[in-house]
Amino acid sequence: MTLFETRELTKRFGGLTAVDEASVRVESGELVGLVGPNGAGKTTLFDCVTGFLEPTAGEVVFDGVDVTGDAPEAVAREGLVRTFQHSRPLGTLTVRENVMAAARGHPGESAVGALAQGESVRDRERVVRERADRLLERFDLDGLADAYAGRLSGGERKLLEIARSLMLDPELLMLDEPYAGISGETVAEVSAYIRELNDEGTTFVVIEHGLESLVELVDRLIVLNEGAVLADGPAEEVVRDERVVNVYTGQPIET
């Protein structure tokens, strides 16, 4: 079943076309990589899909619903959630509070909810806290639950961002360069979590600049170049596509 697709999605900034009639489709349960050289339009595509930018033309359809141009919070409520290349923890909140803040209908979202502190509010707060703690334990961040998020390492911030995203119960999680700025050991750790979540039913689209880092992770690769889809298919085939090889290094990529 098709969970997500873009139809000739285009984004122009004046005379620059950052995304050029890009049509991609993701089936429910897939683990898809989105790659391309610097300036290929990967993050701009994510921004148009998730409501951070208004597309110039084209459509974004998620779970059968046209979400083109919807606000980021509306897209997230539909179940399409994204992370960012540069992790954005709320540095003056604890790690636990960062995760709790992402929950739908969190009492702290409104002044009335924050001040009422009635029994229903306290019950909701307890449920949210318990779920946040389970996620922190899953990502081995429970020992840092009471630490300020601004003090986390790069790898810990990546894991926190994924944990925070899961509070929204996403059907599709779009990760923007989850390996950026982290060590090889942490890359393997993050990859293991992604595979595990995918096995449990979460659909993923993962942006990375380099092909090699995604070949072993994903089943399918979509390659963007100059804003357009250059190749789309099984990872082991795409990395040997002559057009893809030419865009990258000019020589075959080992798999």
N, C-alpha and C positions, 0 to 999 in steps of 0.2 A: 504494500500500500504506500502510495506517495504521501509523505508527511509534509514535505517542504519543497517549494520550487520558486525560482525566479523566472520571469518571462521577459526576455529581451530587456533586462534591467540596464538602465543607462544613467550615468551621473556626469554632468559637465560642470566645470568651474570656468566660466568665461569661454575661452577658446580651447581649453584643455578638457579632453574626454578621459576621465579617470576610470569609468566603468563603461564598456562599449557593448551594448546589447547582449549582456551575459545571461544565458539561460542555463540554469543548473537544476538538477532534481535530486532529492535525497529520499530514499525509502525508509520507512520506519524500521528502527533497529540497526541501521547501517553505522559504520565508523569510517568517515570520509575525510581525506586530507585535502586541503586547499593550499596550493603552493604557487610560487612564482618569484621572479627576481624583484629586487627593490623597485617600487614604483609601479608594480603590476596591477594594483587596484584591489588587493586582497582586503585590507582593512576598510577601505571605502565601501566595498561591497557589503561587509559586515555592518557598517554604520547605516547604510541604506536599508538593509534588511531589518535591523533592530530599532529603527526609528530615530537614530541620532542624526541622520541626514535625510533630507527629502529627495527622492529620486527625481531626475529630470524626465524620465520616461520609463515605461515598463511596469511590471507588477510583481508583488511579493505575495505568495499564497502559502498559508500555514494551516495544515489540518483542514483543508477545504475552505478556509476563510481568507478573504482578501484583506491583508493587513498593511497594504501599501500606504506609507505616510503616517501610520498610527504612531502615537507617542511611545517612547521606550517602555514606560510602565504598563501601558496597555498591551504591548507585544509580549512582555514578560508574563502578564496575567494569563495570556493565551497558552503559555507553556514553552515559549521560545526565549531562552535566556542566554546571555553572552558574558564572557569575561573580556578583559582588556590586556593589551600587550604589556603595559606598565601597570602593575597591581596597584589598586587604590584602597588600601585599608584605611579605616577611620582611626588615625594614629593615636588620638587621645581617649579612645575606648579600648576596653580589654578585648582579647581575642574572642572570648565568649560573647561579649556584647556586640561585636562585629557580626557574628553569625546570627545572633538573635534579631538584630536590626533588619535582616533581610526577610524575615517571616511575613507572610501575607497576614494582614489584619492585626499586626503587632500592636498592643495597646499604646505604645509610645508614639505611634504614627499620628495621633491627634492629641491636642491639648486636653480635650475632654476625657479621653481614655487614660491619659497619663495622670490626671488629677482625680478621677473618680475612685480608682482603687477599690471598687466593689468586689464582691466575691467572684463574679464571673470574670472580671479583669484579672484577679489574682490566679484563678484557675487557668486562664489562657496563658498568662505569664509563665506559670509552672510547666505547662505543656511545651511551650516554645523553648524554655530553658532546657528541659529534658531532651528534646530533640537536638538542640544545639550541642549538648554534651555528648550525645551519641555520635554525632558527626565528627566532633573533635577527637573522640576516641578512635573512630575509624581511620582518621588521617594522622593518627599519632601526634595530635596537637593538644591532647587533654592536659599534659603537664604544663602547657603554656596558657591555659584557659584564663588565668587571672593576670597575665602579663599584658602590658600595653602593646597593641598591634604594631605601632610605629617602631618597635624594637626588634621585630622579626627579621630573620634573614630573607634573602631573595627566594629561596626554595620554600621556606615556611609561608611566605606571602602568597606564593602560587597555590599551595595547598589550601590556605585559608580562603582564597578567592573561590576555589572549586567548592569547598564546604559551604560557603555562604550562598553560592548559586543553587546548591541542592536544597536549601531551605524553601525554594520556590517550586519544588517538585517539577522540574523541567521535563518535557517530552524530548526537546531538542536542546542540547547544550553546545554553544558555539564558542570555542576556545581560541583566543587570539594570541598566538606565540607563547604557549605555556612553557616552552623550554628556554625562553629568552633570559639570559643572565643567571642561569643556574648551572651547577656542575654536572658532569656526566653521570655521577652516582644518583643525583637527584632527578635527572632526566629519566633514568630507569625506574625510579620510584613513582614519578608522576605518570609514566606510561603504564605501569602496572595498575594504578588506580583507574585510569581511563578504560583499560581493557575490562577490568572487573565491573565497572559501572555499565559498560556497554553490554557485557554478558547478562547483566540484570535487567536490561531493557532500555537504557537511556541511549538515544540516538546522538551522535556527535558529528560536528564538522570542526576540524582542527586546522588552523592556519599555521604554517611555518615557512620561513624563508628558504631553508635548505631541504632538498629532496631526501637526502640520506636519513635524516632524523625521523621521517614519517614512513619510509618504505616498510619497516618491520612492524609498525603500529597499525596502519590502516589497511582496509581491504580494497579501497578505491581511491584514486588520486584525480583531482581536478587541477589542471595547470592554467593559470592566468598569465597572459603576457600583453602588456599595453592595454589592459582593461578588458580584453576579450578572452573567451575560453579557447585555449590552444589545444588541449587534450583532455580526455575524460575516459577513464577505464580502469581495469585492474592495475594495481600498483606496479606489479612486476613487468607489465607490458608498457605502461606509460613511461617508466624510467628509461626504456630502450627506444622510445619513439625518437626518430631522428630530429624532429622539430624541437622536442624538449631538450635533447642533448645539445643542440646548437644554441639554444637560449641560455643554457647554463655554462658548461665547461668545454663543449666541443669534443668530449670523449665519453664513452659509455660509463654508466654508473653501476658499480658492482652491487649485486643483491645476494 
